[in-house]
């Protein structure tokens, strides 16, 4: 049978342990950081560490890779070239706030002439053209262009194409020289759009892009109509039969705010 003294001692020890445990758990609850999308842990309803679920950052396994249709060069004058590539992002709800890319220009011997870096945004479910103009090649002739991009940081973006919709009307091509292609851009968006980029692509009957040019409007207001004009001083390699204008605005800047 346990003596009164032993029971008292056991009670005292258990009380001290309980107090210490209580202080420990109270401190843990007080100072424990709430789960977040930047705590380097896979918690909440995340599919990976700080990605998926309720996080803006998208896990790699959620993403369908972008498709590159073509990358071409276009001679502007001796030693100067424009380059362009047609890209598609098939992801319905994922975009990239800033994508770093590189155009690499090679001569007929496969030697690198120039590497031209740049950056752009990627909107969800969008086919678009990346264009870079008047690249100096030091009088060397460009035979091939390779387009590459850095590993993108995909984000979820809630957007509506109607909120950034721009209609292209009144297309008119004049063979020249110089060749001239004009059209009107009409905003169907409910509010002002900033930094509207338009790229014209002229293609042969088989879909080969024979000329590309770009222009930019600082803004386009609701229901506003603006003319855009593209010209090419050099003779085109073949007579175009297909005329397309790819218009885009940054949905991260114009819509997601």
Buried (B, 14 or more C-beta within 10 A) or exposed (E): EEEEEEEEEEEEEEEEEEEEEEEEEEEEEEEEEEEEBEEEEBEBEBBBBBBBBEBEBBBEEBBEEBEBEBBBBBBBEEBBBBBBBBBBBBBEBBBBBEBBBEBBBBBEEEEEBBEBEBEBBBBBBBBBBBBBBEBEBEEBBBBBBBBEBEEBEBBBBEBEBEBBBBEBEEEEBEEBEEBBBBBBBBBEBEEEBEBBBBBBBBBBEEEEBBBBBBBEBEEBEEEBEBEBEBBBEBEBEBEBEBBBBBBBBBBBEBBBE
